[in-house]
Amino acid sequence: MTNSDPIDDVSIGGDSIRLGQFLKFAGLLDTGGIVKEAIIDGLVSVNGEVDRRRGRQLQLGDVVSFDGRRARVCP
Protein backbone atom coordinates (compact mmCIF):
# COMPACT_ATOMS: atom_id res chain seq x y z
CA MET A 1 0.00 0.00 0.00
CA THR A 2 1.21 3.49 -0.80
CA ASN A 3 0.18 6.92 0.41
CA SER A 4 -1.47 7.47 -2.98
CA ASP A 5 -4.05 4.72 -2.35
CA PRO A 6 -7.56 6.18 -2.18
CA ILE A 7 -9.12 6.95 1.19
CA ASP A 8 -12.86 6.69 1.81
CA ASP A 9 -14.21 9.42 4.09
CA VAL A 10 -16.69 7.89 6.56
CA SER A 11 -18.93 10.23 8.53
CA ILE A 12 -19.52 8.95 12.07
CA GLY A 13 -21.90 11.70 13.15
CA GLY A 14 -19.88 12.55 16.26
CA ASP A 15 -16.39 13.16 17.61
CA SER A 16 -15.13 9.64 18.28
CA ILE A 17 -15.83 5.95 17.68
CA ARG A 18 -14.15 2.71 18.75
CA LEU A 19 -11.92 0.92 16.27
CA GLY A 20 -14.01 -2.25 16.22
CA GLN A 21 -17.20 -0.31 15.61
CA PHE A 22 -15.61 1.79 12.88
CA LEU A 23 -14.37 -1.24 10.94
CA LYS A 24 -17.94 -2.51 10.68
CA PHE A 25 -19.51 0.93 10.16
CA ALA A 26 -17.08 1.75 7.32
CA GLY A 27 -17.76 -1.60 5.67
CA LEU A 28 -14.16 -2.78 5.96
CA LEU A 29 -15.30 -5.91 7.84
CA ASP A 30 -18.71 -7.52 8.28
CA THR A 31 -19.00 -8.96 11.78
CA GLY A 32 -17.67 -8.41 15.26
CA GLY A 33 -16.01 -11.83 15.29
CA ILE A 34 -14.09 -11.10 12.11
CA VAL A 35 -13.16 -7.64 13.44
CA LYS A 36 -11.80 -9.17 16.65
CA GLU A 37 -9.68 -11.73 14.77
CA ALA A 38 -8.30 -9.17 12.28
CA ILE A 39 -7.27 -6.79 15.08
CA ILE A 40 -5.71 -9.54 17.22
CA ASP A 41 -3.81 -10.85 14.17
CA GLY A 42 -2.32 -7.39 13.57
CA LEU A 43 -4.04 -6.88 10.21
CA VAL A 44 -5.50 -3.47 11.08
CA SER A 45 -3.54 -0.23 11.27
CA VAL A 46 -4.45 3.24 12.48
CA ASN A 47 -2.53 6.15 11.03
CA GLY A 48 0.03 3.73 9.58
CA GLU A 49 0.69 1.78 12.80
CA VAL A 50 -0.70 -1.64 13.74
CA ASP A 51 -3.12 -1.37 16.64
CA ARG A 52 -4.38 -4.47 18.45
CA ARG A 53 -6.91 -2.64 20.66
CA ARG A 54 -10.47 -3.19 19.45
CA GLY A 55 -11.70 -0.55 21.94
CA ARG A 56 -9.25 2.16 20.84
CA GLN A 57 -11.02 5.50 20.58
CA LEU A 58 -10.58 6.91 17.09
CA GLN A 59 -10.68 10.66 16.62
CA LEU A 60 -11.70 12.76 13.63
CA GLY A 61 -9.05 12.54 10.92
CA ASP A 62 -7.70 9.11 11.93
CA VAL A 63 -7.11 6.77 8.97
CA VAL A 64 -7.85 3.06 9.43
CA SER A 65 -6.37 0.50 7.03
CA PHE A 66 -7.29 -3.11 6.39
CA ASP A 67 -6.52 -5.38 3.43
CA GLY A 68 -5.42 -2.55 1.12
CA ARG A 69 -8.45 -0.36 1.90
CA ARG A 70 -8.33 2.88 3.90
CA ALA A 71 -11.07 4.86 5.60
CA ARG A 72 -10.81 8.24 7.35
CA VAL A 73 -12.95 9.16 10.37
CA CYS A 74 -15.00 12.26 9.47
CA PRO A 75 -17.65 14.23 11.38
PyMOL Python script that loads the backbone (N, CA, C, O; Angstrom):
from pymol import cmd

cmd.read_pdbstr("""\
ATOM      1  N   MET A   1       0.855  -1.175   0.000  1.00  0.00           N
ATOM      2  CA  MET A   1       0.000   0.000   0.000  1.00  0.00           C
ATOM      3  C   MET A   1       0.894   1.229   0.000  1.00  0.00           C
ATOM      4  O   MET A   1       1.938   1.259   0.652  1.00  0.00           O
ATOM      5  N   THR A   2       0.465   2.240  -0.742  1.00  0.00           N
ATOM      6  CA  THR A   2       1.211   3.492  -0.796  1.00  0.00           C
ATOM      7  C   THR A   2       0.327   4.621  -0.299  1.00  0.00           C
ATOM      8  O   THR A   2      -0.884   4.460  -0.148  1.00  0.00           O
ATOM      9  N   ASN A   3       0.948   5.768  -0.044  1.00  0.00           N
ATOM     10  CA  ASN A   3       0.179   6.923   0.413  1.00  0.00           C
ATOM     11  C   ASN A   3      -0.755   7.447  -0.655  1.00  0.00           C
ATOM     12  O   ASN A   3      -1.630   8.260  -0.357  1.00  0.00           O
ATOM     13  N   SER A   4      -0.593   6.996  -1.914  1.00  0.00           N
ATOM     14  CA  SER A   4      -1.465   7.471  -2.984  1.00  0.00           C
ATOM     15  C   SER A   4      -2.724   6.620  -3.120  1.00  0.00           C
ATOM     16  O   SER A   4      -3.589   6.929  -3.940  1.00  0.00           O
ATOM     17  N   ASP A   5      -2.841   5.536  -2.317  1.00  0.00           N
ATOM     18  CA  ASP A   5      -4.051   4.723  -2.354  1.00  0.00           C
ATOM     19  C   ASP A   5      -5.230   5.576  -1.913  1.00  0.00           C
ATOM     20  O   ASP A   5      -5.090   6.422  -1.030  1.00  0.00           O
ATOM     21  N   PRO A   6      -6.397   5.358  -2.527  1.00  0.00           N
ATOM     22  CA  PRO A   6      -7.558   6.178  -2.175  1.00  0.00           C
ATOM     23  C   PRO A   6      -8.009   5.952  -0.734  1.00  0.00           C
ATOM     24  O   PRO A   6      -7.844   4.870  -0.171  1.00  0.00           O
ATOM     25  N   ILE A   7      -8.580   7.001  -0.161  1.00  0.00           N
ATOM     26  CA  ILE A   7      -9.121   6.946   1.194  1.00  0.00           C
ATOM     27  C   ILE A   7     -10.607   7.271   1.118  1.00  0.00           C
ATOM     28  O   ILE A   7     -11.000   8.278   0.530  1.00  0.00           O
ATOM     29  N   ASP A   8     -11.433   6.411   1.719  1.00  0.00           N
ATOM     30  CA  ASP A   8     -12.863   6.689   1.810  1.00  0.00           C
ATOM     31  C   ASP A   8     -13.112   7.505   3.064  1.00  0.00           C
ATOM     32  O   ASP A   8     -12.671   7.125   4.149  1.00  0.00           O
ATOM     33  N   ASP A   9     -13.813   8.621   2.929  1.00  0.00           N
ATOM     34  CA  ASP A   9     -14.208   9.418   4.088  1.00  0.00           C
ATOM     35  C   ASP A   9     -15.506   8.839   4.642  1.00  0.00           C
ATOM     36  O   ASP A   9     -16.486   8.699   3.910  1.00  0.00           O
ATOM     37  N   VAL A  10     -15.517   8.506   5.925  1.00  0.00           N
ATOM     38  CA  VAL A  10     -16.685   7.893   6.564  1.00  0.00           C
ATOM     39  C   VAL A  10     -17.157   8.797   7.689  1.00  0.00           C
ATOM     40  O   VAL A  10     -16.454   8.996   8.679  1.00  0.00           O
ATOM     41  N   SER A  11     -18.352   9.339   7.526  1.00  0.00           N
ATOM     42  CA  SER A  11     -18.926  10.229   8.531  1.00  0.00           C
ATOM     43  C   SER A  11     -19.511   9.411   9.674  1.00  0.00           C
ATOM     44  O   SER A  11     -20.353   8.539   9.459  1.00  0.00           O
ATOM     45  N   ILE A  12     -19.052   9.702  10.902  1.00  0.00           N
ATOM     46  CA  ILE A  12     -19.517   8.951  12.068  1.00  0.00           C
ATOM     47  C   ILE A  12     -20.594   9.695  12.847  1.00  0.00           C
ATOM     48  O   ILE A  12     -21.186   9.135  13.770  1.00  0.00           O
ATOM     49  N   GLY A  13     -20.853  10.937  12.492  1.00  0.00           N
ATOM     50  CA  GLY A  13     -21.904  11.700  13.153  1.00  0.00           C
ATOM     51  C   GLY A  13     -21.576  12.099  14.585  1.00  0.00           C
ATOM     52  O   GLY A  13     -22.483  12.344  15.381  1.00  0.00           O
ATOM     53  N   GLY A  14     -20.298  12.166  14.921  1.00  0.00           N
ATOM     54  CA  GLY A  14     -19.879  12.551  16.264  1.00  0.00           C
ATOM     55  C   GLY A  14     -18.396  12.851  16.281  1.00  0.00           C
ATOM     56  O   GLY A  14     -17.793  13.100  15.237  1.00  0.00           O
ATOM     57  N   ASP A  15     -17.805  12.827  17.471  1.00  0.00           N
ATOM     58  CA  ASP A  15     -16.387  13.165  17.610  1.00  0.00           C
ATOM     59  C   ASP A  15     -15.467  11.962  17.692  1.00  0.00           C
ATOM     60  O   ASP A  15     -14.286  12.066  17.361  1.00  0.00           O
ATOM     61  N   SER A  16     -15.988  10.811  18.131  1.00  0.00           N
ATOM     62  CA  SER A  16     -15.132   9.640  18.276  1.00  0.00           C
ATOM     63  C   SER A  16     -15.946   8.366  18.099  1.00  0.00           C
ATOM     64  O   SER A  16     -17.174   8.374  18.188  1.00  0.00           O
ATOM     65  N   ILE A  17     -15.226   7.262  17.845  1.00  0.00           N
ATOM     66  CA  ILE A  17     -15.831   5.948  17.677  1.00  0.00           C
ATOM     67  C   ILE A  17     -14.750   4.926  18.000  1.00  0.00           C
ATOM     68  O   ILE A  17     -13.565   5.207  17.818  1.00  0.00           O
ATOM     69  N   ARG A  18     -15.128   3.764  18.467  1.00  0.00           N
ATOM     70  CA  ARG A  18     -14.154   2.709  18.754  1.00  0.00           C
ATOM     71  C   ARG A  18     -13.725   2.032  17.455  1.00  0.00           C
ATOM     72  O   ARG A  18     -14.485   1.956  16.490  1.00  0.00           O
ATOM     73  N   LEU A  19     -12.491   1.544  17.459  1.00  0.00           N
ATOM     74  CA  LEU A  19     -11.918   0.924  16.273  1.00  0.00           C
ATOM     75  C   LEU A  19     -12.778  -0.227  15.758  1.00  0.00           C
ATOM     76  O   LEU A  19     -13.063  -0.297  14.563  1.00  0.00           O
ATOM     77  N   GLY A  20     -13.188  -1.118  16.637  1.00  0.00           N
ATOM     78  CA  GLY A  20     -14.008  -2.254  16.220  1.00  0.00           C
ATOM     79  C   GLY A  20     -15.316  -1.824  15.580  1.00  0.00           C
ATOM     80  O   GLY A  20     -15.741  -2.395  14.576  1.00  0.00           O
ATOM     81  N   GLN A  21     -15.950  -0.824  16.158  1.00  0.00           N
ATOM     82  CA  GLN A  21     -17.201  -0.308  15.607  1.00  0.00           C
ATOM     83  C   GLN A  21     -16.969   0.329  14.244  1.00  0.00           C
ATOM     84  O   GLN A  21     -17.755   0.138  13.316  1.00  0.00           O
ATOM     85  N   PHE A  22     -15.884   1.085  14.132  1.00  0.00           N
ATOM     86  CA  PHE A  22     -15.608   1.792  12.880  1.00  0.00           C
ATOM     87  C   PHE A  22     -15.350   0.822  11.739  1.00  0.00           C
ATOM     88  O   PHE A  22     -15.797   1.063  10.618  1.00  0.00           O
ATOM     89  N   LEU A  23     -14.642  -0.267  11.997  1.00  0.00           N
ATOM     90  CA  LEU A  23     -14.365  -1.236  10.937  1.00  0.00           C
ATOM     91  C   LEU A  23     -15.658  -1.781  10.339  1.00  0.00           C
ATOM     92  O   LEU A  23     -15.754  -1.963   9.125  1.00  0.00           O
ATOM     93  N   LYS A  24     -16.644  -2.040  11.179  1.00  0.00           N
ATOM     94  CA  LYS A  24     -17.945  -2.511  10.676  1.00  0.00           C
ATOM     95  C   LYS A  24     -18.711  -1.374  10.023  1.00  0.00           C
ATOM     96  O   LYS A  24     -19.264  -1.548   8.936  1.00  0.00           O
ATOM     97  N   PHE A  25     -18.755  -0.219  10.662  1.00  0.00           N
ATOM     98  CA  PHE A  25     -19.509   0.929  10.157  1.00  0.00           C
ATOM     99  C   PHE A  25     -19.005   1.370   8.785  1.00  0.00           C
ATOM    100  O   PHE A  25     -19.797   1.745   7.921  1.00  0.00           O
ATOM    101  N   ALA A  26     -17.682   1.326   8.587  1.00  0.00           N
ATOM    102  CA  ALA A  26     -17.081   1.753   7.325  1.00  0.00           C
ATOM    103  C   ALA A  26     -17.189   0.675   6.241  1.00  0.00           C
ATOM    104  O   ALA A  26     -16.875   0.922   5.077  1.00  0.00           O
ATOM    105  N   GLY A  27     -17.633  -0.516   6.634  1.00  0.00           N
ATOM    106  CA  GLY A  27     -17.764  -1.603   5.672  1.00  0.00           C
ATOM    107  C   GLY A  27     -16.454  -2.312   5.349  1.00  0.00           C
ATOM    108  O   GLY A  27     -16.364  -3.039   4.360  1.00  0.00           O
ATOM    109  N   LEU A  28     -15.436  -2.099   6.187  1.00  0.00           N
ATOM    110  CA  LEU A  28     -14.164  -2.776   5.962  1.00  0.00           C
ATOM    111  C   LEU A  28     -14.243  -4.240   6.378  1.00  0.00           C
ATOM    112  O   LEU A  28     -13.572  -5.089   5.792  1.00  0.00           O
ATOM    113  N   LEU A  29     -15.059  -4.541   7.385  1.00  0.00           N
ATOM    114  CA  LEU A  29     -15.298  -5.906   7.840  1.00  0.00           C
ATOM    115  C   LEU A  29     -16.776  -6.043   8.177  1.00  0.00           C
ATOM    116  O   LEU A  29     -17.459  -5.055   8.448  1.00  0.00           O
ATOM    117  N   ASP A  30     -17.270  -7.304   8.155  1.00  0.00           N
ATOM    118  CA  ASP A  30     -18.712  -7.521   8.285  1.00  0.00           C
ATOM    119  C   ASP A  30     -19.232  -7.798   9.689  1.00  0.00           C
ATOM    120  O   ASP A  30     -20.310  -7.328  10.053  1.00  0.00           O
ATOM    121  N   THR A  31     -18.482  -8.553  10.481  1.00  0.00           N
ATOM    122  CA  THR A  31     -19.003  -8.960  11.784  1.00  0.00           C
ATOM    123  C   THR A  31     -18.003  -8.680  12.897  1.00  0.00           C
ATOM    124  O   THR A  31     -16.808  -8.501  12.660  1.00  0.00           O
ATOM    125  N   GLY A  32     -18.525  -8.647  14.108  1.00  0.00           N
ATOM    126  CA  GLY A  32     -17.675  -8.409  15.262  1.00  0.00           C
ATOM    127  C   GLY A  32     -16.622  -9.481  15.458  1.00  0.00           C
ATOM    128  O   GLY A  32     -15.501  -9.184  15.871  1.00  0.00           O
ATOM    129  N   GLY A  33     -16.974 -10.738  15.163  1.00  0.00           N
ATOM    130  CA  GLY A  33     -16.015 -11.827  15.294  1.00  0.00           C
ATOM    131  C   GLY A  33     -14.844 -11.686  14.339  1.00  0.00           C
ATOM    132  O   GLY A  33     -13.694 -11.929  14.705  1.00  0.00           O
ATOM    133  N   ILE A  34     -15.148 -11.292  13.113  1.00  0.00           N
ATOM    134  CA  ILE A  34     -14.091 -11.096  12.113  1.00  0.00           C
ATOM    135  C   ILE A  34     -13.238  -9.892  12.487  1.00  0.00           C
ATOM    136  O   ILE A  34     -12.018  -9.915  12.325  1.00  0.00           O
ATOM    137  N   VAL A  35     -13.881  -8.837  12.988  1.00  0.00           N
ATOM    138  CA  VAL A  35     -13.158  -7.644  13.437  1.00  0.00           C
ATOM    139  C   VAL A  35     -12.171  -8.024  14.538  1.00  0.00           C
ATOM    140  O   VAL A  35     -11.001  -7.643  14.488  1.00  0.00           O
ATOM    141  N   LYS A  36     -12.645  -8.771  15.524  1.00  0.00           N
ATOM    142  CA  LYS A  36     -11.799  -9.172  16.652  1.00  0.00           C
ATOM    143  C   LYS A  36     -10.578  -9.943  16.166  1.00  0.00           C
ATOM    144  O   LYS A  36      -9.457  -9.656  16.586  1.00  0.00           O
ATOM    145  N   GLU A  37     -10.786 -10.920  15.283  1.00  0.00           N
ATOM    146  CA  GLU A  37      -9.677 -11.729  14.767  1.00  0.00           C
ATOM    147  C   GLU A  37      -8.681 -10.884  13.978  1.00  0.00           C
ATOM    148  O   GLU A  37      -7.472 -11.029  14.157  1.00  0.00           O
ATOM    149  N   ALA A  38      -9.172 -10.010  13.111  1.00  0.00           N
ATOM    150  CA  ALA A  38      -8.302  -9.175  12.280  1.00  0.00           C
ATOM    151  C   ALA A  38      -7.433  -8.263  13.146  1.00  0.00           C
ATOM    152  O   ALA A  38      -6.246  -8.084  12.871  1.00  0.00           O
ATOM    153  N   ILE A  39      -8.028  -7.686  14.194  1.00  0.00           N
ATOM    154  CA  ILE A  39      -7.274  -6.793  15.079  1.00  0.00           C
ATOM    155  C   ILE A  39      -6.235  -7.585  15.866  1.00  0.00           C
ATOM    156  O   ILE A  39      -5.077  -7.177  15.945  1.00  0.00           O
ATOM    157  N   ILE A  40      -6.639  -8.715  16.450  1.00  0.00           N
ATOM    158  CA  ILE A  40      -5.706  -9.541  17.223  1.00  0.00           C
ATOM    159  C   ILE A  40      -4.548 -10.017  16.351  1.00  0.00           C
ATOM    160  O   ILE A  40      -3.410 -10.082  16.815  1.00  0.00           O
ATOM    161  N   ASP A  41      -4.830 -10.351  15.086  1.00  0.00           N
ATOM    162  CA  ASP A  41      -3.806 -10.848  14.171  1.00  0.00           C
ATOM    163  C   ASP A  41      -2.902  -9.744  13.622  1.00  0.00           C
ATOM    164  O   ASP A  41      -1.976 -10.021  12.860  1.00  0.00           O
ATOM    165  N   GLY A  42      -3.169  -8.496  14.007  1.00  0.00           N
ATOM    166  CA  GLY A  42      -2.324  -7.386  13.573  1.00  0.00           C
ATOM    167  C   GLY A  42      -2.539  -6.970  12.130  1.00  0.00           C
ATOM    168  O   GLY A  42      -1.627  -6.443  11.493  1.00  0.00           O
ATOM    169  N   LEU A  43      -3.737  -7.202  11.607  1.00  0.00           N
ATOM    170  CA  LEU A  43      -4.037  -6.883  10.212  1.00  0.00           C
ATOM    171  C   LEU A  43      -4.632  -5.497  10.022  1.00  0.00           C
ATOM    172  O   LEU A  43      -4.871  -5.068   8.893  1.00  0.00           O
ATOM    173  N   VAL A  44      -4.872  -4.792  11.130  1.00  0.00           N
ATOM    174  CA  VAL A  44      -5.499  -3.471  11.083  1.00  0.00           C
ATOM    175  C   VAL A  44      -4.492  -2.430  11.556  1.00  0.00           C
ATOM    176  O   VAL A  44      -3.801  -2.629  12.555  1.00  0.00           O
ATOM    177  N   SER A  45      -4.418  -1.314  10.825  1.00  0.00           N
ATOM    178  CA  SER A  45      -3.545  -0.234  11.273  1.00  0.00           C
ATOM    179  C   SER A  45      -4.334   1.064  11.383  1.00  0.00           C
ATOM    180  O   SER A  45      -5.324   1.278  10.684  1.00  0.00           O
ATOM    181  N   VAL A  46      -3.866   1.913  12.275  1.00  0.00           N
ATOM    182  CA  VAL A  46      -4.452   3.235  12.480  1.00  0.00           C
ATOM    183  C   VAL A  46      -3.330   4.239  12.283  1.00  0.00           C
ATOM    184  O   VAL A  46      -2.309   4.194  12.968  1.00  0.00           O
ATOM    185  N   ASN A  47      -3.532   5.139  11.344  1.00  0.00           N
ATOM    186  CA  ASN A  47      -2.526   6.155  11.028  1.00  0.00           C
ATOM    187  C   ASN A  47      -1.161   5.525  10.729  1.00  0.00           C
ATOM    188  O   ASN A  47      -0.117   6.052  11.115  1.00  0.00           O
ATOM    189  N   GLY A  48      -1.197   4.383  10.030  1.00  0.00           N
ATOM    190  CA  GLY A  48       0.027   3.730   9.585  1.00  0.00           C
ATOM    191  C   GLY A  48       0.699   2.812  10.582  1.00  0.00           C
ATOM    192  O   GLY A  48       1.749   2.246  10.281  1.00  0.00           O
ATOM    193  N   GLU A  49       0.113   2.646  11.783  1.00  0.00           N
ATOM    194  CA  GLU A  49       0.693   1.776  12.795  1.00  0.00           C
ATOM    195  C   GLU A  49      -0.308   0.707  13.216  1.00  0.00           C
ATOM    196  O   GLU A  49      -1.477   1.003  13.460  1.00  0.00           O
ATOM    197  N   VAL A  50       0.159  -0.540  13.301  1.00  0.00           N
ATOM    198  CA  VAL A  50      -0.703  -1.636  13.740  1.00  0.00           C
ATOM    199  C   VAL A  50      -1.218  -1.338  15.135  1.00  0.00           C
ATOM    200  O   VAL A  50      -0.466  -0.920  16.015  1.00  0.00           O
ATOM    201  N   ASP A  51      -2.521  -1.559  15.327  1.00  0.00           N
ATOM    202  CA  ASP A  51      -3.119  -1.366  16.641  1.00  0.00           C
ATOM    203  C   ASP A  51      -3.962  -2.594  16.955  1.00  0.00           C
ATOM    204  O   ASP A  51      -4.856  -2.947  16.186  1.00  0.00           O
ATOM    205  N   ARG A  52      -3.687  -3.236  18.060  1.00  0.00           N
ATOM    206  CA  ARG A  52      -4.380  -4.467  18.450  1.00  0.00           C
ATOM    207  C   ARG A  52      -5.451  -4.225  19.516  1.00  0.00           C
ATOM    208  O   ARG A  52      -5.869  -5.160  20.199  1.00  0.00           O
ATOM    209  N   ARG A  53      -5.894  -2.973  19.660  1.00  0.00           N
ATOM    210  CA  ARG A  53      -6.911  -2.641  20.662  1.00  0.00           C
ATOM    211  C   ARG A  53      -8.249  -2.381  19.977  1.00  0.00           C
ATOM    212  O   ARG A  53      -8.444  -1.330  19.366  1.00  0.00           O
ATOM    213  N   ARG A  54      -9.158  -3.327  20.077  1.00  0.00           N
ATOM    214  CA  ARG A  54     -10.469  -3.188  19.445  1.00  0.00           C
ATOM    215  C   ARG A  54     -11.227  -1.991  20.004  1.00  0.00           C
ATOM    216  O   ARG A  54     -12.017  -1.372  19.291  1.00  0.00           O
ATOM    217  N   GLY A  55     -10.994  -1.655  21.285  1.00  0.00           N
ATOM    218  CA  GLY A  55     -11.702  -0.549  21.937  1.00  0.00           C
ATOM    219  C   GLY A  55     -11.016   0.798  21.793  1.00  0.00           C
ATOM    220  O   GLY A  55     -11.453   1.774  22.402  1.00  0.00           O
ATOM    221  N   ARG A  56      -9.953   0.875  21.004  1.00  0.00           N
ATOM    222  CA  ARG A  56      -9.253   2.155  20.835  1.00  0.00           C
ATOM    223  C   ARG A  56     -10.229   3.226  20.353  1.00  0.00           C
ATOM    224  O   ARG A  56     -11.010   3.001  19.428  1.00  0.00           O
ATOM    225  N   GLN A  57     -10.172   4.381  20.988  1.00  0.00           N
ATOM    226  CA  GLN A  57     -11.022   5.498  20.580  1.00  0.00           C
ATOM    227  C   GLN A  57     -10.382   6.210  19.390  1.00  0.00           C
ATOM    228  O   GLN A  57      -9.294   6.774  19.510  1.00  0.00           O
ATOM    229  N   LEU A  58     -11.049   6.182  18.262  1.00  0.00           N
ATOM    230  CA  LEU A  58     -10.585   6.910  17.087  1.00  0.00           C
ATOM    231  C   LEU A  58     -11.089   8.339  17.170  1.00  0.00           C
ATOM    232  O   LEU A  58     -12.167   8.599  17.705  1.00  0.00           O
ATOM    233  N   GLN A  59     -10.317   9.243  16.647  1.00  0.00           N
ATOM    234  CA  GLN A  59     -10.684  10.658  16.620  1.00  0.00           C
ATOM    235  C   GLN A  59     -10.868  11.092  15.170  1.00  0.00           C
ATOM    236  O   GLN A  59     -10.437  10.399  14.248  1.00  0.00           O
ATOM    237  N   LEU A  60     -11.500  12.223  14.977  1.00  0.00           N
ATOM    238  CA  LEU A  60     -11.702  12.760  13.627  1.00  0.00           C
ATOM    239  C   LEU A  60     -10.347  12.897  12.933  1.00  0.00           C
ATOM    240  O   LEU A  60      -9.389  13.399  13.520  1.00  0.00           O
ATOM    241  N   GLY A  61     -10.277  12.452  11.697  1.00  0.00           N
ATOM    242  CA  GLY A  61      -9.050  12.537  10.917  1.00  0.00           C
ATOM    243  C   GLY A  61      -8.200  11.281  10.942  1.00  0.00           C
ATOM    244  O   GLY A  61      -7.315  11.124  10.100  1.00  0.00           O
ATOM    245  N   ASP A  62      -8.450  10.368  11.900  1.00  0.00           N
ATOM    246  CA  ASP A  62      -7.696   9.114  11.931  1.00  0.00           C
ATOM    247  C   ASP A  62      -7.983   8.307  10.661  1.00  0.00           C
ATOM    248  O   ASP A  62      -9.101   8.322  10.147  1.00  0.00           O
ATOM    249  N   VAL A  63      -6.962   7.603  10.163  1.00  0.00           N
ATOM    250  CA  VAL A  63      -7.106   6.768   8.974  1.00  0.00           C
ATOM    251  C   VAL A  63      -6.886   5.319   9.377  1.00  0.00           C
ATOM    252  O   VAL A  63      -5.843   4.964   9.926  1.00  0.00           O
ATOM    253  N   VAL A  64      -7.889   4.484   9.095  1.00  0.00           N
ATOM    254  CA  VAL A  64      -7.851   3.064   9.429  1.00  0.00           C
ATOM    255  C   VAL A  64      -7.633   2.277   8.148  1.00  0.00           C
ATOM    256  O   VAL A  64      -8.282   2.530   7.134  1.00  0.00           O
ATOM    257  N   SER A  65      -6.700   1.308   8.203  1.00  0.00           N
ATOM    258  CA  SER A  65      -6.374   0.501   7.025  1.00  0.00           C
ATOM    259  C   SER A  65      -6.573  -0.970   7.315  1.00  0.00           C
ATOM    260  O   SER A  65      -6.236  -1.462   8.392  1.00  0.00           O
ATOM    261  N   PHE A  66      -7.133  -1.672   6.322  1.00  0.00           N
ATOM    262  CA  PHE A  66      -7.288  -3.115   6.388  1.00  0.00           C
ATOM    263  C   PHE A  66      -7.331  -3.671   4.974  1.00  0.00           C
ATOM    264  O   PHE A  66      -8.122  -3.215   4.149  1.00  0.00           O
ATOM    265  N   ASP A  67      -6.496  -4.644   4.695  1.00  0.00           N
ATOM    266  CA  ASP A  67      -6.519  -5.378   3.428  1.00  0.00           C
ATOM    267  C   ASP A  67      -6.468  -4.450   2.206  1.00  0.00           C
ATOM    268  O   ASP A  67      -7.207  -4.647   1.241  1.00  0.00           O
ATOM    269  N   GLY A  68      -5.599  -3.447   2.252  1.00  0.00           N
ATOM    270  CA  GLY A  68      -5.423  -2.551   1.120  1.00  0.00           C
ATOM    271  C   GLY A  68      -6.474  -1.462   0.989  1.00  0.00           C
ATOM    272  O   GLY A  68      -6.430  -0.672   0.046  1.00  0.00           O
ATOM    273  N   ARG A  69      -7.419  -1.408   1.921  1.00  0.00           N
ATOM    274  CA  ARG A  69      -8.452  -0.364   1.903  1.00  0.00           C
ATOM    275  C   ARG A  69      -8.218   0.578   3.069  1.00  0.00           C
ATOM    276  O   ARG A  69      -7.785   0.159   4.142  1.00  0.00           O
ATOM    277  N   ARG A  70      -8.511   1.866   2.850  1.00  0.00           N
ATOM    278  CA  ARG A  70      -8.333   2.877   3.900  1.00  0.00           C
ATOM    279  C   ARG A  70      -9.598   3.688   4.051  1.00  0.00           C
ATOM    280  O   ARG A  70     -10.276   3.999   3.072  1.00  0.00           O
ATOM    281  N   ALA A  71      -9.914   4.033   5.308  1.00  0.00           N
ATOM    282  CA  ALA A  71     -11.069   4.857   5.605  1.00  0.00           C
ATOM    283  C   ALA A  71     -10.684   5.887   6.651  1.00  0.00           C
ATOM    284  O   ALA A  71     -10.019   5.570   7.637  1.00  0.00           O
ATOM    285  N   ARG A  72     -11.111   7.130   6.426  1.00  0.00           N
ATOM    286  CA  ARG A  72     -10.813   8.238   7.345  1.00  0.00           C
ATOM    287  C   ARG A  72     -12.055   8.577   8.159  1.00  0.00           C
ATOM    288  O   ARG A  72     -13.159   8.657   7.620  1.00  0.00           O
ATOM    289  N   VAL A  73     -11.868   8.775   9.456  1.00  0.00           N
ATOM    290  CA  VAL A  73     -12.946   9.155  10.366  1.00  0.00           C
ATOM    291  C   VAL A  73     -13.281  10.627  10.117  1.00  0.00           C
ATOM    292  O   VAL A  73     -12.425  11.501  10.255  1.00  0.00           O
ATOM    293  N   CYS A  74     -14.538  10.889   9.747  1.00  0.00           N
ATOM    294  CA  CYS A  74     -15.001  12.259   9.472  1.00  0.00           C
ATOM    295  C   CYS A  74     -16.235  12.557  10.316  1.00  0.00           C
ATOM    296  O   CYS A  74     -16.951  11.644  10.728  1.00  0.00           O
ATOM    297  N   PRO A  75     -16.481  13.862  10.573  1.00  0.00           N
ATOM    298  CA  PRO A  75     -17.654  14.234  11.380  1.00  0.00           C
ATOM    299  C   PRO A  75     -18.971  13.927  10.682  1.00  0.00           C
ATOM    300  O   PRO A  75     -20.039  14.184  11.238  1.00  0.00           O
TER     301      PRO A  75
END
""", "prot")
cmd.dss("prot")
cmd.show_as("cartoon", "prot")
cmd.util.cbc("prot")
cmd.orient("prot")
